[in-house]
Amino acid sequence: MTTIDILSIGGSFGFLILVASFIKKGKLREEYGIVWIIVNLTLIYFALFRGQLDVIAHYFGVFYSPALLFIVAIAGIFIFLLHLSVVVSKQHQQIKKMAQQIAHLESELNAQITTELKAEK
């Protein structure tokens, strides 16, 4: 095992512990935590069994096997960014709707208070 293998495995385990602590503290939702855990376990697997990456890369016609990791990582990042964009758009619509509902309720409440004040006089 080379130094880079040890650093890769150690870094992945460190990141795995960080993700687990974020999930435990509630700073990271479980659905996103699972994605990060799967990515970490995949990196640990390929660090331990580097030959498997070469086999998979050869199957897909990639001559430099680490390039396959970068291709998959970039594709994963684009998919993840698209998912987050959808989530943000949906939350933006929900916030806008809630703000409109609050403004409407506030208007009704002010009208009711005004009516009650006039009735007391």
N, C-alpha and C positions, 0 to 999 in steps of 0.2 A: 504494500500500500504506500503510495507516494504522499508527499506533504500536501499536495493540492487535494487529494482524496480526503485526508484527515481534516483539512480546513473546510472542505465542502460539507462533510458529514457533521462536523462540529457547528458550523454556521447554520445548517439546516435544523439541527436539534435545538440550537439557541433560539432560532426564529419560531420553531414549533412551541417552545415554552412561552415565548412572548405572545403568540397568538392565543394560547390556552389561558394565559393570565388576563388578556384583554376580554376574552369571552367570560371568564369568571367574574371580572369586575363590571361587566355590562357595557364595556366600551365598544365591543364588536358583537354584532348580531350573530347568532348561531349559523344562519344560512350562509353568511360570508365567511365565517370561521371555518366551516367545513371545506369550502373551496381552498382556502389557504392551507389547511391541513393536508388535503389531497395533493396539492402542488408540492408541499414539503416532503411528503412521503415518496412522491415520484422522484424528486431530486435525490433523496437519500438512496432510493433503489438504484438509480443510475450511477450514483457515486460508488456504491458497493459493487455493482455488476456492470462495469463500463462496457464490456463486450456486448451486452444486450442492446445498448444504444447503437453500436456499430451495425448490428444485425438489422435493427429497425430502419436505420438510415439507409443501408444498402437496399433494403426492400423497397423504399420509396425513391431510390435513385439519387440520394444525397451523398456526395462523396466525402464531405467533411461532417462527421456526425454531430459535433457541437452546434453546427449551423441548423440542424434539425430542431434542437432545443430552442434556438432563437426564433425560428419560424413559428413553432407551436406557441411560444411565449407571446410573440407579437400578435398572433391570431387571437389568443386568449385575452390579451389586453384589449383588443378592439371589441370583442364580444362583451367583456366586462364593462367597458366604457359605454357601450350601447345600452346595456342593462341599467347602468346607473343614470344615464340620460332619461330613460323611460321612467324610472322611479322619481327622479327630480321633477319631470314634467307632470306626472300624476300628482305629486305633492303640491306643486305650484297651483294646479287647478283646484285641489281641495282647499288650500289656503285662501285662494281667491273667493271660492264659494262660501267658506266660513266667514270671511270678512264681510261679504255682502249680507249674510244672515245676521251677523252681529249688528251691522248698521241698520238693518230693517227692524230688529228687535229694539234697538236703542231709540229709533224714531217712534215706534209704537209706545214704548215706555214713557218717553217725553210727552207724547200726545196725551197719554192717560194721566200723567201727573198734572199737566196743564188743565185738563178737564176737571180733575178733582179739586185743584186749587180754585178754579172758577166757581165750582159748586159750593165750596165752603164760604165764599164771600157773599 
